[in-house]
Amino acid sequence: MSIASSDIFATDRQLVTGKSDLAPQPTCLAETGLTDTMVIELIVKHLYEGGVLSMSDLRDRIRLPATILEEQLTFLRREARIEIRSSTESTHRFGLTDKGRVVALDALMRSGYVGPAPVPIEQYCEIARAQTVHADVTDRVGMNAAFDKVVLPPELLDQLGSAMNSGRAIFIYGPAGTGKTYITQQLSRLLGDSILIPYAIAVGEMIIELYDAVLHKPAAPVEDVSSLALNRGHDQRFAHCKRPVAIVGGELTIDMLEVNYDPSHKIYRAPLQMRANNGILIIDDMGRQRVAPEDLLNRWIVPLEEARDYLHVGSGMHFSVPFDVILIFSTNLNPLDLADEAFLRRIGHKIYFGYLTPEDYTRIWRQNCDEFQIPYDPEIARFTIEELHRANNTPLLPCHPRDLLRMALDHAGYVGEPGEVTKERLRWAWKNYFVSLDTSVTDKPCAKA
């Protein structure tokens, strides 16, 4: 069934409209939950950074309706902090006075954040709970549809589907190369709806940057803020995004799980798990991080038990936020070497990824032949399994077909026979793919001149 592009954009508009019930656009300052001081400081910081700006410019930058900004601009003009630099029949353009520049610099010394107006922490918590990632139910039909092109044993697919429904953390383990990282990333295909994510949140007078352009992907075409009427659309302090999927591996440190302060820019940034809220958080290569596994796991005990995370900012102010993620640990190490049984009991599902059967290996081989646009030869696949893997006592892994075929094709192109995969080329690929510690061949010293 084909869908016209106009139908797609109509659906996107419906999604955005539906979000207005969750976070309606404010019509007065009181409805924003912010103080006059915070909005005024944002205005002067934007004028300091952007120079002379119109009302439309300020509205697009601060993401508050003009009726709210007009009140603050009137106050700033009365206090001689801003002045009108130019005007037309439809708009004025504002700039800072000398007095205003002093106010802006003072504000920037306390907080370097210059962006959309923040959302109060209480409102953020309410909306995060309302759009919980655990509300969606995954069934066998949905799992089969999401993984229809992925070779997985049916029992493993059922394990993953049940774990996604559990609302508890998931521990995936098994040998390297068994597809753990790839499969966990594919679980994001089960997250069908979209969410609202604030650009920043306010904890008291502190502003914490939350939106991450790398992690948070737009769910619909970006609407022109200046075209929004006051009584339609969702609160523009929120971005309309797909549910996030955060993946972190060996680079993870314990500091990334706390509110981070950048002293050079004087900006607070939300921790990793908060940016992943209402989505999936994957701790890949567990045990390879620059932090002891027990310290990392202990950091999750309270959030896993209470579905709530406790954070603090540098001033000593403490606050809590929902811990609403599908938390997935993935490792090729023995789980008992990483955590004791008491902690593992808190993780509902432990799922083992093992080696492939010859039948599944052959299916993946055929898929990769189709992807590389080369003929599938069952004899070549049999040769690889029997005379390479089995003869060398090498387990069958999902990564092997793609890697071996690609190397064989590299060699074929090099010798001027592109697309020709032969047994001889696969032997060559095998020899170059695996590390050989053959001690029968010794290095001889170079002859002296």
KETORGU-677675 format. One record per residue: residue in one letter; x, y, z of N, C-alpha, C in turn. Coordinates in steps of 0.2 Angstrom, whole numbers, plus 5000, padded with zeros to 4 digits. Example, Ala and Ser with C-alpha at 12.3 -4.5 7.8 and 13.67 -1.06 7.14 Angstrom:
REM residues 2
A506649725039506249785039506649845039/S506449895035506849955036506450005039/
***
This chain:
REM residues 449
M500449945000500050005000500450065000/S500350114995500750174995500450224999/I500850275002500550335006500850395002/A500350435001500650504998500950545003/S501450585000501850625005501450675009/S500850695006500450735010500050705016/D499950635015499650595020500150595026/I500850585024501350575029501350635034/F501350695030501450755034500850775038/A500250745036499650755039499650715046/T499950655045500050615051500550645056/D501050675054501550715058501150765062/R500750805058500450865061499950835067/Q499650775066499250745071499650725077/L500250705076500650685082500850745086/V501050805082501150865086500550895089/T500050885086499350915089499250875095/G499350805095499150765101499650785107/K500250805106500650825111500450895115/S500050935111499750995115499350975121/D499050915121498650905127499150885133/L499750855131500250835136500550905139/A500750945134501151005136500851065132/P500351095134500051145130500451215130/Q500351245125500851305125500551355130/P501051385134500851435139500551505136/T500151535139499851595137500051655142/C500351635148500551695152501151665156/L501551705159502151685162502051635168/A501451645172501351595177501251525174/E501051515168500951445166501651415164/T502151455163502751425161503151395168/G502951425174503251395180503951435181/L504051485177504751515177504651585181/T505151615183505151675187505251735181/D505051795183505251855179505951855178/T506351845183507051855183507451805178/M507151745178507451695173507351715166/V506751735165506551755158506951815156/I506951865160507351925158508051915157/E508351875161509051855160509151815154/L508751775152508751745145508751795139/I508251845140508251895135508851935134/V509151955139509751995139510351955136/K510351895138510951845136510851835128/H510251825126510151815119510351885115/L510151935118510352005114511052015115/Y511451995120512152005120512451955115/E512251895114512551845109512351865102/G511651885101511451895094511451965092/G511552015096511552085094510852105094/V510752145088510052175087509552125085/L509052105089508552055087507852085087/S507452055083506752075083506352025088/M505652045089505252005093505251935090/S505151925083505151855080505851815082/D506351855081507051825083507051795090/L506851835095506851815102506351765103/R505751765100505251705101505551645098/D505951645092506251585090506751555094/R507151605097507751585101507451555108/I507051595111506851575118506251525118/R505851525113505351475112504751485117/L504651555118504051575122503651615118/P502951615119502551665115502651735115/A502551775110502651845110502351885116/T501751865118501351895123501751895130/I502151835131502551835137503151875137/L503451875131504051915130503951985130/E503352005128503152085127503252115134/E502952075139502952105146503652115149/Q504152065147504852075150505152125146/L505052135139505352185135505152255137/T504552255139504252325142504652345148/F504752295153505052305159505852325157/L506152295153506852305151506952375148/R506452395144506452465141506352515147/R505952505151505752555157506352555161/E506752505162507352505166507952525162/A507852545156508452575151508952515150/R508752455150509252405149509252385141/I508752395138508652385131508352445127/E508452455121508252505117508052485110/I507552525107507352505100507852535096/R508152495092508752515087508452535080/S507852495078507552515072506852485072/S506352505068505752485068505352485062/T504852445060504452445054503752445057/E503352445052502652445054502452385058/S502752325057502552265060503052245066/T503652275066504052245072504552295074/H504852295080505352325082505952285083/R506552315082507252275083507552305089/F507752255094507952285101508752265101/G509052315105509752305107509852325114/L510452295117510652315124510952385124/T510752415130511052475131511752465135/D512152515137512752495141512552465148/K511952495151511752465157511552385156/G511152375150510952305149511552265147/R512052285144512652245143512952225150/V512952265155513252245162512752195165/V512152205164511652155167511752085163/A511852085157511952025153512651985155/L513152025155513751995158513751965164/D513352005169513251975176512951905175/A512351905171511951845171512451785168/L512851805163513251755160513751725164/M514051765169514451745174514151695178/R513551695180513251645184512951585180/S512751595174512551535170512651555163/G513051515159513251525152512651495148/Y512151465150511651435146511251495142/V511251485135510951535131510551495126/G509851475127509551435123508751445124/P508351395122507651395124507551405131/A506951435133506751435140506751365143/P506951355149506951295152506151275155/V506151215156505451185159505651165167/P505151195171505251175178505351095179/I505751075184505851005185505250975187/E504751005190504150965192503750955186/Q503750995181503350985175503750935171/Y504350935170504750885167504550815170/C504550805176504450735179503750715178/E503250755178502650745176502550715169/I502850745164502750725157503150665156/A503750655159504150595158503850535161/R503450545166503050485169502450475164/A502150525161501550515157501750475150/Q502350485148502550455142503050395143/T502950365148503450305150503550255145/V504150235144504350185139504050115141/H503850105147503550045149502850035148/A502550085145501750085143501650035137/D502050035132501949995126502049915128/V501649875125501749805126501949775120/T502449735121502749695115502449625115/D502249605109501949535108502349495103/R502249435102502649395098502549415090/V501949435089501849465082502349525081/G502349575086502749635085503449615084/M503649565089504449545088504549515082/N504149475079504349445073504349495067/A503849545067503949595062504549635063/A504749655069505349695070505949665068/F505949595069506549555067506549505061/D506049525056505949485051506549475046/K506949515046507549505042508149495046/V508149475052508649455057508649385058/V509149345058509149275059509249265067/L508749245070508749235077508349165079/P508649125083508249075085507549095089/P506949065087506349085090506349085098/E506649045101506649045108507049105111/L507549135107507949195109507549255108/L507149255102506649305101506149315106/D505849255109505349255114505649285121/Q506349265122506649295128506649365128/L506949395122506949465122506349505122/G505849475119505149505119504849505126/S504949455130504749445137505049495141/A505749505140506149555144505949625143/M505749635136505549705135504949725138/N504549675140503849685143503949695150/S504449675153504549665160504649725164/G504849775161505049845165505649835169/R506049785168506649775172507249775168/A507849785171508449785167508549715164/I508949715159509149655155509849645155/F510049585156510749575156510849525150/I511249545145511349505139512149485139/Y512249425138512949405138513049345134/G513749335132513949285127514549295124/P514849255120515549265117515449325112/A516049355111516149415107515949385100/G515549435096515449415089514749385088/T514349375094513749335093513149385092/G513249445090512749495088512349525094/K512649535100512349565105512249635104/T512749675102512649745101512149755095/Y512249725090511749735084511049725086/I510949665090510249645091509949695097/T510349715101510049765106509949835103/Q510249855098510149915095509449905091/Q509349845088508749835084508149835088/L508149825095507649825099507249895099/S507649945097507350015096506750015091/R506749965087506149965082505549945085/L505549925091504949915095504649975098/L504950025098504750095101504450135096/G503750125095503450155089503250225090/D503150255096502850315097503350375098/S503150435099503650485099503550525106/I503950565108503950595115504150665114/L504050705120504250775120504850775125/I505350815123505950815127506150895128/P506150915134506350985135507051005133/Y507151065130507851085129508251085135/A507951115140508251125147507751115152/I508051105158507551105164507851155169/A507351175173507551225179507451195185/V508051195189508051165196508151225200/G507651255203507651325206507951375201/E508451405202508751455198509251425193/M509451355194509951325190509551295184/I509951305178509651285172510151225170/I509851165168510251105166510051095159/E510551095154510451075147510250995147/L509650985143509450915143509550885135/Y509250925131509250905124509950895121/D509950835117510650815114510450805107/A510750845103510550845096510850775092/V511350745095511550675093511050625095/L510850625101510450575104509650575102/H509450645102508750655101508550675094/K508250625090508050635083507350665082/P507250715078506650735077506150685074/A505550685077505050635075504550665070/A504650725068504150755063504550815060/P504350845054504550905051504550955057/V505150995057505151055062504651105060/E504251125064503751175063504051245064/D503851295060504051365060503751395066/V504151405071503951435078503551495077/S503851535072503451605071502751595068/S502651545065501951535062501451505067/L501651485073501251455078500751515081/A500151495081499651545084499751525092/L499451575096499551565103499151505106/N498651485102498151435105498251365102/R498851355098498851295095499651265096/G499651205095500351175095500551155103/H501051115103501351105110501751155112/D501951155119502451205122503051195118/Q503351255115503951245111504551245115/R504551245121505151225125505251155125/F504851115122504951045121505151025114/A505550985112505650955106505250895105/H504950885099504550825097505050775094/C505250725098505750675096505550605096/K505950565092505850485093506150465100/R505950415102506150385109506950375108/P507350405113508050395112508350325113/V508850315110509250245111509950265112/A510150265118510850285120511250225121/I511850225118512350165118513050195120/V513250165126513950185128514350125130/G514950125128515450065129515950085134/G516550075131517150075136517350145138/E517050195134517150265136516750295142/L516350245145515850265151516250275157/T516150335160516450345167515850355172/I516050355178515550365183515250435183/D515750485181515550555181514950565175/M514950525170514450535165513750515168/L513650485174513050475177512750525182/E513150575182512950635187512850695183/V512550745185512550815182513250845181/N513350855175514050885173514050955173/Y514550985176514651055175515251075171/D515151115166515651135161515951205164/P516451215167516651275170516851325165/S517151305159517351355154516751385151/H516151355150515551385148515051395153/K515151375159514751385165514051355163/I514051295161513351265159513351195162/Y512751185165512651115168512251075162/R512451005162512250965157511950905161/A511350875158511050815161511450755160/P511450705165511850645165511550605159/L511950555157511750505152511050475153/Q510950445159510250415160509650455159/M509750525161509250565161509050585153/R509650595149509550605142509150545139/A509250485141508950425139508250415141/N508050455146507350445149506850435143/N506350385145505850365140506050335134/G506650305135506950265129507350205132/I507850185128508350135129509050155131/L509350125136510050145138510450075138/I510950075133511250015132512050025135/I512249985140512849985143513249925139/D513649945134513949895129514649875132/D514849815131515549795133515649805140/M515049785144515149795151515749755154/G516049795159516749765161517349795158/R517249835152517749865149517849935150/Q517349965155517350035156517950055160/R518050125160518550155165518250165172/V517950115174517650125181517550045183/A517650035189517549965192516849945191/P516749885188516049855187515549865193/E515849845199515449845205515249925207/D515649975205515450045206514950065202/L514950035195514450055190513850025192/L513849955194513249925196512949955202/N513349975207513049995213512650065212/R512950105207512550165205511850155203/W511750095200511050085198510550055203/I510850035209510349995213509750035215/V509850095217509250135219508750145214/P509050175208508550185202508250125200/L508550065200508150005198507649985203/E507749995209507249975214506650025214/E506850095214506350145215506050175208/A506350155203506150195196506250265197/R506750285201506850355202507650365203/D507950425200508650435201508750495205/Y509250495209509350555214509950595211/L509950655210510450695207510550755211/H511150785210511250855213511650895209/V511650965210512051015206512551035211/G513051075208513651095212513551135218/S512951165218512751215224512551165230/G512551105229512251055234511551045234/M511151075229510451065228510350995226/H509950955229509750885227509050885224/F508950845219508250835216508250765214/S507650745212507550675209507150685203/V507250635198506950625192506750555191/P506250545186506050475185506650435181/F506750375183507250335180506850285175/D506650315169506250275165506550255158/V506950205159507350185153507250105153/I507350075148507450005147508249995147/L508449975153509249975154509449905152/I509949905147510249845145510949835146/F511149785149511949775150512149725145/S512649735142512849685137513649675138/T513849605138514549595140514749525136/N515349515135515649445133516049415139/L515949445145516249415151515749375155/N516049335159515549295164515249345168/P514549345168514149395173514349385180/L514549325182514749315189515349345191/D515749365186516449405187516249475187/L515649495186515549575186515049595191/A514649545194514149565199514049505203/D513849515209513649455214512949435212/E512749375215512149355214511549395216/A511749435222511149475225511049535220/F511549565216511349615211511049585205/L511249525203510949495197510249475198/R510049465204509349455206508949515204/R509249575205508849635203508749645196/I509149605192509049615185508549555183/G507949575180507449525179507649465174/H508049485168508149435163508849435161/K509149375161509849365159509749315153/I510049345147509949315141510549295138/Y510649235136511349215133511349205126/F511849235123511849235115512449185114/G512249135110512749085109512949085102/Y513349025100513549015093512948995089/L513049005082512548985077512548915076/T511948885073511948825070512148825063/P512348775060512548775053511948805048/E511348785050510748815046510748885047/D510748915053510748985054511349025050/Y511948995051512449025048512349025040/T512048975037511948975030511449025028/R510949035032510449095031510749155031/I511249175035511549235036512049245030/W512349185028512849185022512449205016/R511849185015511449195009511149265009/Q510949295015510749365016511349415014/N511949395016512549435014512749435006/C512649375003512749364996512249414993/D511549414995511049464992511349534993/E511549554999511749615000512349644996/F512849594995513449614991513249604983/Q512649574982512449564975512949524971/I513049464974513449404971512949344972/P513049294967512649234967512849194973/Y512249164976512349124982512449054979/D513049024981513248954980513248914986/P512748864986512748824993513348784994/E513748764988514348734989514848774993/I514948834991515348884994515248895002/A514548895003514348905010514548835014/R514448785011514548715014515348715015/F515748735010516448735011516748775017/T516448835018516648875023516448845030/I515848815030515748785037516148725038/E516148675033516448615035517248615034/E517548645029518248645028518648705031/L518248755033518648805036518448805044/H517848815045517648825053517748755056/R517448705054517448645057518248615057/A518548615052519248595051519748635056/N519548695057519948735062519648745069/N519148705070518848705077518648775079/T518348815074518148885075517348885075/P517148915081516348915081516048965076/L515448955074515048995069514749055073/L515049115070514749175073514449215068/P513949255069513549295064513949345061/C514549365063514949415060515349385054/H515449315055515949285050515749295043/P515149275041514949275034515049345030/R514849395034514949465031515749475030/D516149465035516849485035517249445030/L517049375030517449335025517249345018/L516649355017516449375010516749445008/R516749495012516949555011517749555009/M518149515013518849505012518949465005/A518549415004518649384998518449424992/L517949474992517849514987518349574986/D518649594992519249634991519849604987/H519949544988520449514985520349504977/A519649484976519449474969519549544965/G519349594968519349664965520149674964/Y520549664968521249674968521549644962/V521349574961521649544955521349544949/G520849594949520449604942519849554941/E519649524946519049484945518549494950/P518249554949517749584954517149534955/G516849524961516249484962516349414961/E516949384961517149314960517349284967/V516949254970517049224977517149144976/T517849124977517949054976518249024982/K518348954982518548924988519248954990/E519648964984520348984986520349054989/R519949094986519949164989519649164997/L519149114998518949115005519549085009/R519949035007520549015011520949075012/W521049115007521449175008521249225013/A520549235013520249275017520249245025/W520149185025520149155032520849165035/K521349155031522049155033522249225036/N521949275032522049345034521649375039/Y521049335040520549365045520749345052/F520949285053521149255060521849265062/V521949285068522649295070522949225071/S523549215068523949155068524549155073/L524549105077525149105082525549045080/D525649035074526048975072526748975074/T526948945078527648945081528148905076/S527848875071528348835067528748885062/V528448945061528748995057529149045061/T529749045061530149095066530449145061/D530449205064530749265061531549255061/K531849265055532549255055532849325054/P533449335058533749405057533949425050/C533849485049534049505042534849505041/A535049485035535749475034536049545034/K536649545037536949615037537249625030/A537349685028537549715022538349705022/
***
